[in-house]
Amino acid sequence: MIFKDFKNIEVENSLGVSPPGKDTSIIAKHASRLNFKSALEIGTGTGFIPIYLEKCGLSCQGSDINPKSIACSVENAHKNNCKINFFVSDLFQKVTEKYDLIIFSAPLGDYSSSFMSKYLEIVKSVFPKDSKMLHKAAFELTKNQRAKLIQRFLNECQNYMNKNSMVLMSIHTPELGLVKNLSYKILDEYDDIWKLILIQY
């Protein structure tokens, strides 16, 4: 699929890799307006955000726990004539650098956690990502996993950030309690359930 509003980048997904949705485009637009020299997107999926940022003249790497996502991202980067470092990592497990910006949108389903969640990823790759019914069902099934994953991310991310760095994170409204002790601002809201927040460290 070609995204005309995003410098005509061409991005495809494969079975088991969620396609870009409304959240992806909103995150990409806000990320392109931030001031940074180096960035990492954790849970890159199709590689849409790093590819778009590269087309904007910004540097962003991408990681994902799902090897299928990394294979898909590499192929999409090649289609768009972009040289981007994509690598398999469970959150920060294989991260070796520090960044000015880390982008993270906790998945509706954890690829590594359980039979149900793995198959949820396949379902999401086939059905529209912005389906509210699918979203609500998926959130209810995975909200406890998500909370643990977000907390783990927040506990670890500072070890991989430069001084005065930022986190751009898309979370569900009830999950704002997880960041209540951090310095953040809400940049965007969508579908009555999502908040895009920028955390300043």
C-alpha positions in Angstrom: 0.0 0.0 0.0 1.2 3.5 -0.9 0.7 6.2 1.7 0.4 9.5 -0.2 0.3 11.7 2.9 3.6 10.2 4.1 5.9 11.0 1.3 4.5 8.2 -0.8 6.1 5.4 1.1 5.1 1.9 0.2 4.5 -0.5 3.1 3.0 -4.0 3.1 2.3 -6.3 6.0 2.5 -10.1 6.0 0.5 -12.7 8.0 1.3 -12.3 11.7 2.4 -8.6 11.3 -0.1 -5.9 12.1 -0.6 -3.4 9.3 -0.2 0.4 9.9 -3.3 1.9 11.5 -4.5 5.3 12.7 -2.2 5.1 15.7 0.8 4.5 13.4 0.1 7.5 11.3 -0.5 9.8 14.3 2.7 8.6 16.0 4.7 9.1 12.8 3.4 12.7 12.3 4.1 13.7 15.8 7.5 12.0 15.8 8.5 13.9 12.7 8.0 17.2 14.5 10.3 16.4 17.4 13.8 17.6 17.7 16.2 14.6 17.9 19.3 13.1 16.3 18.7 9.4 17.1 15.6 7.4 17.7 14.5 3.8 18.2 11.0 2.4 17.7 10.3 -0.6 19.8 7.6 -2.9 18.3 8.2 -1.5 14.8 5.8 -3.9 13.0 6.0 -3.1 9.3 8.8 -0.5 9.8 6.4 2.3 8.8 7.5 4.9 11.4 11.3 4.5 10.9 10.9 4.5 7.1 8.8 7.7 7.2 11.2 9.4 9.6 14.1 8.4 7.3 12.2 10.0 4.4 11.9 13.2 6.5 15.7 13.3 7.0 15.6 11.9 10.5 17.4 8.8 11.9 15.4 6.0 13.5 16.1 2.4 14.1 13.5 -0.3 14.6 13.2 -3.4 16.8 10.5 -6.0 17.3 10.3 -9.3 19.3 8.6 -10.9 16.2 11.2 -12.0 13.6 8.4 -11.8 11.0 8.0 -8.1 11.7 11.8 -7.5 11.2 11.8 -9.5 7.9 8.8 -7.4 6.8 10.4 -4.1 7.9 13.6 -4.9 6.1 11.7 -5.7 2.9 9.7 -2.4 3.2 12.8 -0.4 3.8 14.3 -1.9 0.6 11.2 -1.0 -1.3 11.6 2.6 -0.2 15.3 2.8 -0.8 16.0 3.3 2.9 18.9 2.0 4.9 17.6 1.4 8.4 18.9 -0.9 11.2 16.1 -3.3 12.1 16.7 -6.0 14.6 15.0 -8.6 16.7 14.8 -7.7 20.4 12.5 -8.3 23.4 12.2 -4.7 24.5 15.8 -3.7 25.3 17.3 -7.1 25.3 19.5 -6.6 22.2 19.7 -2.8 22.4 23.3 -1.6 22.6 23.0 2.2 22.0 21.5 5.2 23.6 18.9 7.5 21.9 17.3 10.9 22.1 13.9 9.5 21.4 12.3 6.1 22.0 8.9 5.3 20.4 6.7 2.6 21.9 3.1 1.5 21.4 2.4 -1.5 23.6 0.8 -4.3 21.4 -2.6 -5.7 21.9 -1.2 -9.1 22.4 2.3 -10.1 23.4 3.9 -12.3 20.7 6.1 -14.1 23.3 3.6 -14.7 26.0 0.9 -17.3 25.2 -0.9 -19.3 22.6 -3.8 -16.9 22.6 -1.7 -13.8 22.2 0.3 -15.2 19.3 -2.9 -16.0 17.4 -4.3 -12.6 18.2 -1.4 -11.1 16.3 -2.4 -13.2 13.3 -6.0 -12.1 13.6 -4.9 -8.5 13.7 -2.8 -8.9 10.6 -5.9 -10.0 8.6 -8.7 -7.8 10.0 -8.7 -3.9 10.0 -6.5 -2.6 12.8 -8.9 0.2 13.5 -11.8 -2.1 14.2 -13.2 -0.8 17.6 -14.9 -4.2 18.3 -11.6 -6.1 17.7 -9.7 -3.5 19.8 -12.0 -3.7 22.8 -12.0 -7.5 22.8 -8.2 -7.6 22.4 -7.6 -5.0 25.1 -9.8 -7.0 27.6 -7.9 -10.2 26.8 -4.5 -8.6 27.2 -4.8 -5.6 29.5 -2.9 -7.3 32.4 -0.1 -8.3 30.0 0.0 -4.8 28.6 0.3 -3.2 32.0 3.2 -5.4 32.9 4.9 -4.8 29.6 4.5 -1.0 29.8 5.8 -1.0 33.4 8.8 -3.1 32.3 9.4 -0.7 29.4 9.3 2.3 31.7 11.7 0.7 34.2 14.3 -0.1 31.5 14.1 2.7 29.0 16.2 5.3 31.0 19.2 3.0 30.6 19.1 3.5 26.9 18.5 7.3 26.7 20.8 10.2 26.2 20.5 13.2 28.6 17.3 15.2 28.1 15.7 12.5 26.0 12.0 11.7 25.3 9.6 8.8 25.0 6.7 9.0 22.6 4.1 6.4 23.7 0.6 5.5 22.7 -1.4 4.0 25.5 -5.0 3.2 26.5 -6.7 5.9 28.6 -6.9 3.7 31.8 -3.1 3.1 31.5 -2.3 6.8 32.2 -2.0 5.7 35.9 1.2 3.9 34.9 2.9 7.2 34.1 1.3 9.4 36.8 4.7 10.0 38.5 6.5 11.0 35.3 6.7 14.3 33.5 4.5 13.9 30.5 2.0 15.8 28.2 -0.8 14.5 26.0 0.0 15.3 22.4 -3.1 13.7 20.8 -6.2 11.6 21.5 -8.1 9.3 19.2 -11.0 6.9 19.1 -12.0 8.0 22.6 -9.7 5.3 24.0 -6.1 6.2 23.1 -3.7 8.9 24.3 -0.4 9.8 22.6 1.9 11.1 25.3 5.4 12.6 25.3 7.5 11.8 28.4 10.4 14.1 29.1 13.4 12.7 30.9 
